[in-house]
Amino acid sequence: MLFKNVVIQRLVLLFSFLSLSACVTGQTSADYGASNIKTFKDISYGPDRANKFDVYTRDGLSNAPVVFMVHGGAWKMGDKESKSVIKNKLERWLPAGFVFISVNYRLLPRATDPVQQAEDVRNALILAQNKAASWGGDPEKFILMGHSAGAHILGLVSSSIGAHKAMGGKSWLGTVLLDSAVLDVPSIMSSRHYGFYDDAFGKNSDFWVKASPMHQLKSDAPPFLVACSAGRKGACSQANAFVAKANSIGVKASVISRDLSHKEMNESLGDNNDYTAKVEAFMAGLDSNAKAMISAQPVVVKEEPRKGLLQRWREKRQAAQ
């Protein structure tokens, strides 16, 4: 089985390299706070039209750390170019000297399930690592980051660095999971849950285990930071349980919770706030180069606004939709 998987991965990489000539490169329409920005759009990493990612970089970078971003959207929506996915993060980390990659993957029902989506994202990561030097990045200084369903998918991809390397990939620095409330899939699916979870995970309890980051987690997983919305039902309990499991098997992991909506846990990352500072502290702890870049950034931390009961109620309803 392992030999078959390696062959498949190599065929996907061959297809992707042949497709690179079709990507578009040039100046972006927005400068994202830095000069000499270059983009490489719609780089193909597989045969499906959704198997594409975008690279944002700058002239003169060499061996730079790379943020590898995976969007959310209930496993059936979302896009790599969404403003909420990239804008604040690009404006924050491109000027600092990071390379930024934003990934698309097959959505349900085009993908059969989230495990297949994780295979897509793994293929994208392998290609991005192999090509990182051509964009000024270091192939082993990736920081993986995903929001919502994208966080769940990255939880699966990040369950074992050894398994990733066996598929042709390289090690990376760490993984940031932004407000996934589905890290222990069997516990979610065996209790009362949102209907759209059935679309993703179905009725098969054996598959729930296969699709569960907590159950797939191995001792050779990378360091994790798990961020959760304090007001979102189940998000922080899932985050705490996942981190407890990680720590119990020797994986470095920690939780931060914030009084932000599910949407804000994505959109406000990159703003001058305490949330960004906490995420950047984790990133800085992974690599001396990343630490130097982050430390050089001017930071004026804004107080996170206090929310009234009505606003909290509205945000909870929004998160549940």
C-alpha positions in Angstrom: 0.0 0.0 0.0 2.8 2.4 0.9 4.5 1.7 -2.5 1.3 2.4 -4.3 0.8 5.6 -2.5 4.3 6.8 -3.2 3.8 6.0 -6.9 0.6 8.0 -7.0 2.3 10.9 -5.2 5.1 10.9 -7.8 2.7 10.8 -10.7 0.9 13.8 -9.2 4.2 15.7 -8.8 5.2 14.9 -12.4 1.9 16.3 -13.6 2.3 19.4 -11.4 5.8 20.2 -12.7 4.6 19.9 -16.3 1.8 22.3 -15.5 3.9 25.0 -13.9 4.5 26.7 -17.2 0.8 27.6 -17.3 0.9 29.7 -14.1 0.8 33.5 -14.3 3.4 35.6 -12.6 3.8 39.4 -12.1 3.0 42.3 -9.9 -0.2 42.2 -7.8 -2.9 44.9 -8.1 -2.4 45.5 -4.4 0.9 46.0 -2.7 -0.1 44.3 0.6 2.1 46.7 2.5 5.3 45.9 0.8 7.1 46.7 -2.5 8.3 44.3 -5.2 5.5 41.8 -4.6 5.2 38.9 -7.0 2.4 36.4 -7.4 2.4 33.0 -9.0 -1.3 32.2 -9.6 -3.1 28.9 -10.1 -0.1 26.6 -9.8 -1.4 23.1 -10.5 -0.6 20.3 -8.1 -3.0 17.7 -9.5 -5.3 16.7 -12.2 -8.5 18.3 -10.9 -9.3 22.0 -11.8 -9.5 22.7 -8.1 -6.0 21.5 -7.5 -4.4 24.9 -7.5 -2.5 27.2 -5.2 -1.3 30.8 -5.3 2.1 32.0 -4.1 2.8 35.6 -2.9 6.5 36.5 -2.5 8.9 39.4 -2.8 12.1 40.1 -4.7 15.3 39.2 -2.9 14.0 36.6 -0.5 16.1 33.6 0.2 15.5 30.7 2.6 12.5 32.6 4.0 9.8 31.0 6.2 6.6 30.1 4.4 3.0 30.4 5.6 0.9 27.7 3.9 -2.8 28.7 4.3 -5.8 26.4 3.8 -9.3 28.0 3.7 -12.4 26.8 5.4 -16.0 26.6 4.4 -17.8 23.5 5.8 -15.7 21.3 3.4 -17.9 22.4 0.5 -17.3 26.2 0.1 -14.5 28.7 0.1 -11.7 29.9 -2.1 -7.9 30.6 -1.8 -8.4 34.2 -2.9 -11.1 35.2 -0.4 -10.4 38.5 1.3 -11.0 37.0 4.7 -8.4 34.3 4.0 -5.5 36.3 2.7 -5.8 40.1 3.1 -4.7 40.8 6.7 -2.3 38.0 6.7 -0.6 39.2 3.5 -0.4 42.7 4.8 1.2 41.5 8.0 3.6 38.8 6.9 4.7 39.8 3.4 6.4 43.0 4.5 8.1 41.0 7.3 9.7 38.7 4.7 7.5 35.6 4.7 6.4 33.8 1.6 2.7 33.2 1.6 0.8 30.3 -0.1 -3.0 30.0 -0.3 -4.4 26.6 -1.3 -7.6 25.4 -3.0 -8.7 21.7 -2.9 -11.6 19.7 -4.2 -14.8 20.6 -2.3 -17.7 18.3 -1.5 -19.3 16.6 -3.3 -16.5 16.8 -6.0 -14.3 15.3 -3.3 -15.9 12.3 -1.7 -14.9 13.2 1.9 -12.5 15.2 4.0 -9.8 12.5 3.9 -9.6 12.9 0.2 -9.4 16.7 0.7 -6.5 16.1 3.1 -4.8 14.1 0.3 -5.2 17.1 -2.0 -3.7 19.5 0.6 -0.8 17.1 1.2 -0.1 16.9 -2.5 -0.1 20.7 -2.6 2.3 20.9 0.3 4.7 18.4 -1.3 4.9 20.4 -4.5 5.1 23.7 -2.6 8.0 22.4 -0.6 9.8 21.1 -3.6 9.4 24.4 -5.4 9.9 26.7 -2.4 13.4 27.8 -3.2 12.3 29.2 -6.6 10.0 31.6 -4.7 12.6 32.5 -2.1 11.3 30.1 0.6 12.9 27.4 2.6 11.3 24.0 2.0 11.6 22.9 5.6 10.5 26.2 7.2 6.8 26.0 6.4 4.2 27.0 9.0 0.9 25.4 8.1 -2.3 27.4 8.9 -5.9 26.5 8.4 -9.3 27.9 9.4 -12.5 26.0 10.3 -12.7 23.0 7.9 -9.2 23.9 6.7 -8.0 23.5 10.2 -9.6 20.1 10.4 -7.9 19.1 7.1 -4.6 20.3 8.3 -5.1 18.4 11.5 -5.1 15.2 9.4 -2.2 16.3 7.2 -0.2 17.2 10.4 -0.9 13.9 12.2 2.5 12.5 11.3 5.5 14.1 9.7 6.9 10.7 9.1 3.9 9.7 7.0 4.3 13.0 5.0 8.0 12.3 4.4 7.2 8.8 3.2 5.0 10.3 0.6 7.8 12.5 -0.7 7.4 15.6 1.5 9.7 17.3 3.9 9.4 18.2 7.6 8.0 21.6 8.5 8.1 23.9 11.5 4.6 23.7 13.0 0.9 23.9 12.4 -1.7 26.6 13.5 -5.3 25.4 13.6 -7.8 28.3 13.6 -11.1 27.5 15.3 -11.9 24.0 14.2 -14.7 22.5 16.4 -14.1 19.1 14.8 -10.9 17.5 16.0 -12.4 14.5 17.6 -14.8 13.3 14.9 -16.4 10.3 16.6 -17.3 12.3 19.7 -19.0 14.9 17.4 -20.8 12.5 15.2 -22.0 10.2 18.0 -23.8 13.1 19.7 -26.1 15.8 18.6 -24.5 17.8 15.8 -25.0 20.1 12.9 -26.6 18.5 9.8 -23.8 19.6 7.4 -21.4 17.3 9.4 -23.3 14.4 8.0 -22.4 15.6 4.5 -18.8 15.5 5.4 -18.5 12.4 7.6 -21.5 10.2 6.9 -22.7 7.4 9.1 -19.7 5.0 9.1 -18.0 5.0 12.6 -14.8 3.4 11.1 -14.6 6.4 8.8 -15.1 8.8 11.7 -11.9 7.4 13.2 -10.0 7.7 9.9 -11.2 11.3 9.5 -10.4 12.3 13.1 -7.2 14.4 13.7 -7.2 13.3 17.4 -7.4 9.6 16.5 -4.8 9.9 13.7 -2.3 11.9 15.8 1.1 10.3 16.2 4.1 11.1 18.4 6.1 12.5 15.4 3.5 15.2 14.7 4.8 18.8 14.5 4.2 21.5 17.2 0.6 22.8 17.2 -1.1 26.0 18.2 -4.8 25.5 18.4 -6.9 28.8 18.5 -10.5 28.7 19.4 -13.4 31.1 19.7 -14.5 31.3 23.3 -18.1 31.9 22.4 -18.4 29.1 19.8 -20.0 25.9 21.1 -17.6 23.0 21.3 -14.6 24.8 19.8 -12.5 25.2 22.9 -13.5 21.9 24.4 -12.3 20.2 21.2 -9.2 22.3 21.1 -8.3 21.5 24.8 -8.9 17.7 24.3 -6.8 17.6 21.2 -3.9 19.5 22.9 -4.2 17.2 25.9 -3.9 14.2 23.7 -0.9 15.7 21.8 0.9 16.5 25.0 0.3 13.0 26.4 2.2 11.5 23.5 5.1 14.0 23.5 3.8 16.4 20.9 4.2 20.1 21.8 0.9 21.8 21.6 -1.0 24.7 23.2 -4.4 26.4 23.1 -5.3 30.1 22.9 -8.9 31.2 23.2 -10.3 34.6 22.2 -13.5 36.4 22.5 -14.0 36.6 18.8 -16.6 35.1 16.4 -15.7 32.1 14.2 -15.4 34.5 11.3 -13.2 36.9 13.2 -10.8 34.1 14.2 -9.9 34.2 10.5 -10.3 37.8 9.5 -8.7 39.5 12.4 -5.5 37.5 12.3 -2.9 39.9 11.0 -4.5 42.9 12.5 -2.6 44.7 15.3 -4.2 42.9 18.2 -3.4 40.5 21.0 -4.6 37.6 19.0 -2.1 38.2 16.2 0.6 38.7 18.9 -0.1 35.3 20.4 0.0 33.5 17.1 3.2 35.3 16.1 4.7 34.3 19.5 4.1 30.7 18.5 5.6 31.2 15.0 8.6 33.0 16.4 9.3 30.1 18.8 9.5 27.7 15.9 12.5 29.3 14.0 15.1 32.0 14.7 14.6 33.5 11.2 10.9 33.8 11.7 11.5 35.3 15.2 13.8 38.0 13.8 11.3 38.9 11.0 8.4 39.1 13.5 10.4 41.1 16.0 11.3 43.7 13.4 7.6 44.4 12.7 6.1 47.5 14.4 3.4 46.3 16.7 0.8 48.5 18.3 -1.6 46.1 20.0 -5.2 47.3 20.0 -7.6 46.4 22.7 -10.1 43.8 21.6 -13.5 45.4 21.9 -15.9 44.1 24.6 -19.0 42.7 23.1 -22.6 43.1 24.3 -25.0 40.2 24.7 -26.8 41.0 21.5 -23.7 40.9 19.5 -22.6 37.6 21.1 -26.0 36.1 20.3 -25.8 37.2 16.7 -22.3 35.8 16.3 -23.3 32.5 17.8 -26.1 32.2 15.3 -23.8 33.1 12.5 -21.2 30.5 13.6 -24.0 27.8 13.7 -25.0 28.5 10.1 
